[in-house]
Amino acid sequence: MVTAIYLVRHAHSVYTPDELARPLSEKGMEDREKITEILSANDVDVFLSSPYVRAAQTIEGAASHYRKEIIHIEGFKERTLTETPAADFQSAINKVWNDWNFSWEGGESNLAAQTRGVQSLFNVLEDYEGENIVIGTHGNLMVLIMNYFDKRYDFEFWKRLEMPDIYKLRFQGKQFIDCQRMMNP
């Protein structure tokens, strides 16, 4: 029985220091219509999301189309890079991608974030086997999950990821089958 997972990177958001409540920007709200259109053309059974507002807002339209509630899963929240905002984000993100065991103070290493995300995904594969599942999440965590199954999804891939973006991963049980981009370039 094949399970389809639609990993959805959230649309553009308005920056606020409150990570949890950061909403989509006006552009993000417009772009989520693309997400709704793409997901409405597929038979979706379940909608899951990071507890962060921007991730849930990105998939709200599609969930509404199917008259489904969005279930929040803590394991799909974005990786914590640092406890306090990094003075040089680019340098900070480079460091964690170059050393998978390294973490900044109060942050998660790539390995720790990947382990959390993949375990959450395996739980979903057990709970919703054979169903089509949308997961609203974040770019870093999304690529770390995808990297677990296929190493070509790496830091360079993350840098090219769109906002929003959708990748469909198919599984037989917990066995990865393939991955396909769902957004038009």
Backbone bond lengths (Angstrom), bond angles and torsions (degrees), N, CA, C in turn:
res aa  C-N    CA-C-N  psi(-1)  N-CA   C-N-CA  omega(-1)  CA-C   N-CA-C  phi
1 M - - - 1.445 - - 1.536 108.78 -
2 V 1.319 116.57 122.57 1.461 122.00 -177.05 1.535 110.44 -88.51
3 T 1.321 114.84 134.63 1.460 122.51 175.15 1.518 107.79 -111.30
4 A 1.321 116.82 132.02 1.470 121.53 177.73 1.522 109.00 -106.77
5 I 1.320 114.59 129.14 1.470 121.63 177.18 1.520 107.68 -114.41
6 Y 1.314 117.31 121.49 1.465 122.23 175.05 1.527 107.33 -100.69
7 L 1.337 115.82 101.97 1.466 119.73 176.11 1.522 107.95 -83.10
8 V 1.318 116.10 121.72 1.464 121.67 -176.43 1.527 108.77 -114.93
9 R 1.332 115.31 115.35 1.464 118.67 172.71 1.521 107.15 -77.77
10 H 1.302 116.92 134.24 1.460 121.75 -176.92 1.530 112.03 -59.30
11 A 1.308 114.45 156.78 1.463 122.37 176.94 1.536 109.29 -76.74
12 H 1.314 116.06 175.18 1.464 122.31 -177.95 1.530 110.28 -59.30
13 S 1.338 115.58 137.86 1.463 119.78 -178.65 1.525 110.65 -122.35
14 V 1.313 114.44 164.12 1.459 122.93 176.06 1.526 106.46 -83.53
15 Y 1.334 117.75 128.46 1.466 118.33 -179.27 1.524 110.73 -70.87
16 T 1.321 114.79 129.03 1.463 122.69 168.32 1.529 105.87 -141.76
17 P 1.312 117.74 153.80 1.466 118.91 178.04 1.539 112.54 -68.30
18 D 1.319 117.18 -15.86 1.468 121.79 179.39 1.532 108.78 -85.38
19 E 1.328 116.42 92.98 1.466 122.02 -176.79 1.527 112.39 -56.37
20 L 1.310 116.72 -42.12 1.457 121.08 -174.80 1.528 112.58 -65.40
21 A 1.315 117.68 -41.03 1.463 121.57 -173.36 1.530 114.05 -98.32
22 R 1.327 118.35 3.16 1.470 120.30 -176.99 1.531 110.00 -61.08
23 P 1.351 117.14 120.68 1.471 120.27 -177.29 1.533 111.98 -89.85
24 L 1.313 114.62 169.12 1.458 120.02 172.74 1.524 109.49 -67.96
25 S 1.313 115.65 149.96 1.463 121.71 174.07 1.524 108.14 -79.80
26 E 1.320 116.22 177.36 1.467 120.23 176.07 1.534 110.03 -59.59
27 K 1.336 116.98 -43.95 1.466 120.85 176.63 1.531 110.59 -61.72
28 G 1.332 116.54 -41.85 1.461 120.93 177.94 1.510 112.56 -60.09
29 M 1.333 116.42 -40.56 1.467 120.68 178.30 1.529 110.71 -65.26
30 E 1.333 116.89 -37.86 1.466 120.25 176.50 1.526 110.35 -67.21
31 D 1.331 117.08 -44.24 1.464 121.78 -177.42 1.524 113.14 -67.19
32 R 1.318 117.05 -26.27 1.463 117.75 179.80 1.535 111.13 -66.64
33 E 1.335 116.19 -19.25 1.469 118.99 175.12 1.524 110.99 -63.51
34 K 1.343 116.92 -34.85 1.472 120.77 175.64 1.524 110.08 -63.61
35 I 1.323 115.16 -41.23 1.469 120.67 179.16 1.527 109.36 -62.86
36 T 1.325 116.21 -45.17 1.462 121.03 179.62 1.523 110.30 -60.47
37 E 1.317 117.13 -44.52 1.469 121.43 -179.64 1.532 111.19 -61.52
38 I 1.318 117.07 -46.84 1.469 120.37 -178.80 1.521 111.07 -65.19
39 L 1.325 116.99 -47.64 1.458 119.80 -177.22 1.525 112.51 -71.33
40 S 1.316 117.51 -26.37 1.467 120.75 178.57 1.523 111.84 -71.44
41 A 1.322 117.28 -16.03 1.464 121.82 178.72 1.530 111.45 -89.26
42 N 1.315 117.23 1.41 1.468 122.56 179.11 1.517 108.35 -120.67
43 D 1.311 116.60 154.80 1.464 119.78 177.94 1.522 108.76 -85.24
44 V 1.331 116.83 102.10 1.458 120.90 -177.45 1.524 109.06 -102.66
45 D 1.335 114.54 132.10 1.461 120.73 -178.57 1.521 113.09 -98.13
46 V 1.345 116.23 -34.97 1.458 120.67 -170.66 1.529 109.93 -139.62
47 F 1.324 116.33 140.68 1.463 122.60 175.58 1.521 109.00 -119.34
48 L 1.317 115.30 119.97 1.459 122.69 177.89 1.517 107.70 -120.75
49 S 1.325 116.68 157.02 1.456 119.18 -179.54 1.514 111.49 -155.60
50 S 1.311 113.67 153.85 1.453 121.72 163.37 1.524 106.15 -54.72
51 P 1.334 118.29 152.28 1.463 119.15 176.50 1.531 113.38 -72.82
52 Y 1.327 118.18 -6.26 1.462 121.74 -179.40 1.529 109.45 -72.61
53 V 1.317 116.31 133.98 1.467 123.08 -174.89 1.528 111.97 -53.13
54 R 1.334 118.08 -45.62 1.461 120.62 -175.33 1.537 112.81 -61.66
55 A 1.324 117.05 -33.56 1.468 120.50 179.11 1.533 110.30 -70.54
56 A 1.318 116.93 -45.01 1.467 120.74 179.36 1.528 111.16 -67.27
57 Q 1.348 116.81 -40.94 1.471 119.60 179.77 1.533 111.06 -60.62
58 T 1.313 117.64 -33.63 1.466 121.42 -177.62 1.516 111.63 -64.86
59 I 1.325 118.23 -31.68 1.471 120.50 -177.66 1.529 113.09 -105.75
60 E 1.326 117.40 1.85 1.480 121.48 -178.19 1.526 113.50 -56.66
61 G 1.323 116.11 -44.23 1.464 118.96 -177.36 1.514 112.20 -61.11
62 A 1.328 116.33 -43.24 1.468 120.22 179.25 1.521 110.82 -67.88
63 A 1.328 117.41 -40.63 1.468 120.27 177.88 1.522 110.04 -61.81
64 S 1.319 116.65 -40.74 1.461 121.16 177.55 1.530 110.78 -63.54
65 H 1.336 116.38 -41.61 1.465 121.31 178.23 1.538 110.77 -55.31
66 Y 1.319 116.32 -41.17 1.473 121.64 -178.70 1.526 112.61 -90.56
67 R 1.344 116.62 -1.25 1.471 121.77 -177.92 1.533 111.50 57.64
68 K 1.332 113.33 45.64 1.466 120.47 -179.45 1.518 109.29 -117.72
69 E 1.312 115.48 149.63 1.456 121.49 173.58 1.520 108.71 -84.02
70 I 1.305 115.57 155.43 1.464 121.50 175.13 1.524 107.34 -98.18
71 I 1.322 115.31 123.95 1.458 121.58 178.76 1.530 107.65 -96.42
72 H 1.324 116.64 126.36 1.461 121.04 -178.44 1.527 110.46 -87.50
73 I 1.321 115.39 130.24 1.461 122.78 179.85 1.529 108.43 -121.65
74 E 1.302 116.46 115.28 1.465 122.73 -177.23 1.531 112.03 -55.88
75 G 1.311 117.51 -35.20 1.455 121.99 -176.73 1.513 114.73 -64.91
76 F 1.340 117.86 -14.32 1.464 121.10 -179.83 1.532 112.87 -100.01
77 K 1.342 116.67 10.09 1.467 119.01 176.36 1.532 108.83 -69.96
78 E 1.329 115.63 161.58 1.461 119.72 179.92 1.518 110.41 -65.31
79 R 1.305 114.74 152.97 1.466 120.13 176.76 1.528 108.53 -66.48
80 T 1.299 116.68 141.69 1.453 121.40 174.94 1.518 106.97 -84.18
81 L 1.321 116.49 116.80 1.461 119.99 -179.08 1.529 110.42 -79.19
82 T 1.323 116.18 -49.90 1.469 121.79 -179.93 1.519 108.97 -145.06
83 E 1.318 115.13 160.06 1.465 119.92 178.13 1.527 110.97 -66.53
84 T 1.324 116.08 -42.04 1.465 121.92 177.33 1.526 107.17 -116.14
85 P 1.336 118.70 155.19 1.464 119.83 -178.69 1.537 111.94 -53.09
86 A 1.321 115.49 134.23 1.465 121.64 -179.42 1.520 109.98 -68.61
87 A 1.320 116.03 136.52 1.468 120.98 177.66 1.527 110.01 -63.18
88 D 1.330 117.04 -37.26 1.465 123.06 178.84 1.524 107.91 -130.25
89 F 1.337 115.66 91.64 1.459 121.01 -175.70 1.527 111.55 -55.07
90 Q 1.332 117.19 -45.71 1.469 120.26 -175.93 1.530 111.21 -60.07
91 S 1.300 116.93 -43.90 1.461 121.13 178.40 1.530 110.62 -64.95
92 A 1.321 116.76 -41.97 1.469 121.59 -179.22 1.519 111.34 -64.60
93 I 1.328 117.36 -42.76 1.469 120.22 -178.84 1.524 110.45 -71.87
94 N 1.330 117.59 -37.30 1.474 120.82 176.33 1.526 110.57 -57.83
95 K 1.325 116.48 -43.89 1.468 121.92 -176.26 1.530 111.33 -60.88
96 V 1.325 117.84 -45.54 1.468 119.12 -177.78 1.532 112.07 -71.65
97 W 1.321 117.85 -29.91 1.463 119.55 177.48 1.526 111.33 -78.12
98 N 1.323 117.67 -25.01 1.464 120.57 178.05 1.523 112.48 -82.19
99 D 1.325 117.05 -25.49 1.467 121.74 179.36 1.523 107.73 -132.86
100 W 1.317 116.76 97.95 1.461 122.92 -172.07 1.528 113.80 -63.29
101 N 1.326 117.95 -17.22 1.461 121.01 179.04 1.525 112.63 -96.24
102 F 1.327 117.04 -9.69 1.464 121.06 -177.40 1.528 110.82 -79.04
103 S 1.332 114.98 140.87 1.467 119.41 171.58 1.515 108.58 -138.97
104 W 1.320 115.57 142.72 1.452 122.19 173.56 1.518 107.98 -74.89
105 E 1.317 116.90 163.06 1.460 120.73 -179.16 1.529 110.56 -55.79
106 G 1.331 115.22 124.15 1.462 121.21 179.39 1.522 113.82 77.68
107 G 1.329 117.54 2.16 1.459 121.29 -177.80 1.517 112.67 -105.46
108 E 1.320 115.10 178.57 1.459 122.03 178.31 1.522 109.64 -108.96
109 S 1.300 116.57 141.44 1.458 120.40 171.29 1.527 107.89 -73.11
110 N 1.324 116.16 164.45 1.464 119.51 174.16 1.524 110.16 -56.76
111 L 1.329 115.87 -43.97 1.455 119.97 -177.72 1.528 111.74 -61.80
112 A 1.326 117.16 -43.62 1.470 120.54 179.97 1.531 111.30 -65.45
113 A 1.333 116.46 -44.18 1.470 120.00 179.83 1.526 110.33 -66.20
114 Q 1.328 116.95 -41.48 1.461 120.53 178.83 1.529 110.84 -62.32
115 T 1.318 116.62 -44.38 1.467 120.94 179.44 1.527 110.34 -58.99
116 R 1.326 116.84 -45.51 1.477 121.68 178.86 1.524 111.07 -60.65
117 G 1.344 116.30 -48.58 1.459 120.65 -177.73 1.514 112.84 -65.45
118 V 1.332 116.91 -43.55 1.465 120.53 -178.79 1.528 110.46 -67.53
119 Q 1.335 117.85 -40.08 1.466 119.59 177.36 1.530 110.52 -62.23
120 S 1.320 116.76 -40.26 1.469 120.29 176.88 1.521 110.49 -62.97
121 L 1.330 116.74 -40.89 1.460 120.77 178.18 1.526 110.86 -64.58
122 F 1.333 117.58 -43.70 1.470 120.30 178.27 1.529 110.75 -61.22
123 N 1.330 117.74 -38.20 1.471 120.61 176.17 1.524 110.48 -61.53
124 V 1.333 116.96 -41.91 1.463 121.66 178.76 1.531 109.99 -64.21
125 L 1.325 117.17 -42.57 1.467 120.66 179.55 1.530 111.61 -61.97
126 E 1.321 116.94 -34.00 1.471 120.73 176.39 1.524 111.27 -73.00
127 D 1.331 116.39 -44.74 1.466 121.09 -174.65 1.522 113.29 -73.20
128 Y 1.327 117.88 -29.46 1.470 121.18 -172.77 1.531 111.90 -127.50
129 E 1.318 116.87 36.86 1.460 120.90 -177.51 1.535 111.32 -54.62
130 G 1.334 115.21 134.32 1.452 121.28 177.33 1.517 114.58 82.48
131 E 1.321 117.53 2.11 1.463 120.48 -178.11 1.525 111.10 -104.74
132 N 1.329 115.83 169.20 1.461 123.37 175.36 1.521 106.83 -103.03
133 I 1.341 115.48 119.82 1.450 121.26 -169.77 1.522 110.74 -125.02
134 V 1.315 116.28 129.23 1.460 122.32 174.18 1.523 107.68 -98.18
135 I 1.348 115.61 133.49 1.457 120.80 176.49 1.524 108.32 -125.10
136 G 1.324 116.82 112.40 1.459 122.23 175.04 1.519 108.45 -80.67
137 T 1.329 116.79 121.30 1.457 119.78 -175.43 1.524 111.04 -146.75
138 H 1.305 116.80 -154.76 1.464 124.01 -170.76 1.526 109.98 -128.84
139 G 1.317 115.84 155.08 1.453 121.26 -173.42 1.509 115.69 -57.06
140 N 1.326 117.89 -51.00 1.459 120.26 -177.75 1.516 111.09 -61.57
141 L 1.327 117.08 -50.47 1.459 119.97 -177.72 1.524 110.79 -65.25
142 M 1.311 117.14 -40.04 1.469 121.40 179.52 1.532 110.43 -57.48
143 V 1.325 116.96 -47.92 1.469 120.48 -178.02 1.527 110.31 -69.92
144 L 1.316 118.12 -36.21 1.466 119.79 176.91 1.526 110.75 -62.62
145 I 1.326 117.99 -40.10 1.467 121.29 176.46 1.524 109.77 -64.25
146 M 1.319 117.17 -48.51 1.465 121.14 -178.78 1.532 110.74 -62.01
147 N 1.335 117.01 -37.45 1.465 122.34 179.90 1.526 112.03 -62.30
148 Y 1.316 116.93 -31.65 1.463 120.95 179.13 1.527 110.35 -59.35
149 F 1.320 116.25 -35.75 1.459 121.46 -177.09 1.529 113.29 -93.78
150 D 1.323 117.19 -25.15 1.471 121.36 -177.50 1.534 108.04 -153.51
151 K 1.324 116.04 113.99 1.468 122.21 -172.71 1.525 114.13 -66.81
152 R 1.328 118.77 -12.44 1.468 118.12 178.33 1.533 111.73 -70.86
153 Y 1.321 117.00 -14.91 1.466 121.12 174.50 1.527 106.72 -85.90
154 D 1.317 115.96 89.69 1.457 122.90 -171.67 1.527 110.74 -126.57
155 F 1.325 116.47 -165.57 1.456 122.38 -177.67 1.527 111.76 -59.83
156 E 1.319 117.24 -41.57 1.470 120.34 178.49 1.532 110.46 -63.97
157 F 1.307 116.25 -39.20 1.459 120.80 176.55 1.529 109.57 -62.91
158 W 1.344 116.91 -45.60 1.466 121.01 179.90 1.526 110.96 -56.82
159 K 1.324 117.28 -40.77 1.461 121.14 -178.37 1.532 111.86 -64.88
160 R 1.324 117.44 -24.01 1.476 121.70 -179.86 1.536 113.02 -95.51
161 L 1.307 117.01 -6.54 1.458 121.75 -177.95 1.528 110.18 -62.19
162 E 1.299 115.75 137.84 1.469 121.11 178.48 1.524 110.13 -83.04
163 M 1.321 114.76 167.97 1.459 121.89 177.91 1.521 107.57 -135.07
164 P 1.328 119.52 100.10 1.459 128.97 6.80 1.539 111.53 -85.27
165 D 1.306 115.34 173.37 1.458 122.03 177.00 1.524 108.37 -154.57
166 I 1.333 116.13 157.45 1.470 120.91 179.02 1.520 108.82 -137.25
167 Y 1.322 115.22 131.97 1.462 122.13 172.24 1.518 108.27 -126.32
168 K 1.322 115.08 131.00 1.469 121.87 178.69 1.523 108.53 -98.93
169 L 1.331 116.04 119.12 1.457 122.35 176.25 1.513 107.81 -108.34
170 R 1.333 116.58 134.44 1.466 120.41 178.36 1.523 109.22 -112.84
171 F 1.339 113.83 141.52 1.459 121.51 -177.96 1.520 110.60 -133.07
172 Q 1.316 115.14 146.54 1.467 123.11 167.93 1.523 103.86 -109.29
173 G 1.315 117.54 105.91 1.461 119.69 -168.94 1.525 107.38 62.74
174 K 1.347 116.40 -122.72 1.469 120.59 176.14 1.523 111.63 -103.00
175 Q 1.323 116.09 7.19 1.458 121.45 -179.11 1.535 109.91 -86.16
176 F 1.324 116.07 119.08 1.461 122.62 178.93 1.527 109.80 -65.95
177 I 1.335 116.82 132.48 1.469 122.10 177.24 1.516 110.12 -101.61
178 D 1.337 116.39 -58.99 1.469 119.50 -177.31 1.522 110.79 -165.31
179 C 1.321 114.43 174.39 1.475 122.59 -178.90 1.510 108.21 -139.00
180 Q 1.329 115.14 138.09 1.466 121.01 -178.62 1.521 109.53 -139.95
181 R 1.325 116.33 133.83 1.463 120.59 175.23 1.525 109.05 -74.67
182 M 1.331 116.86 136.43 1.451 121.84 -176.61 1.526 113.10 -104.33
183 M 1.341 117.91 -16.67 1.466 122.03 179.83 1.520 108.78 -83.99
184 N 1.334 116.23 147.57 1.453 120.12 173.39 1.525 108.49 -80.09
185 P 1.347 116.81 136.00 1.464 119.41 -178.75 1.519 112.50 -61.91
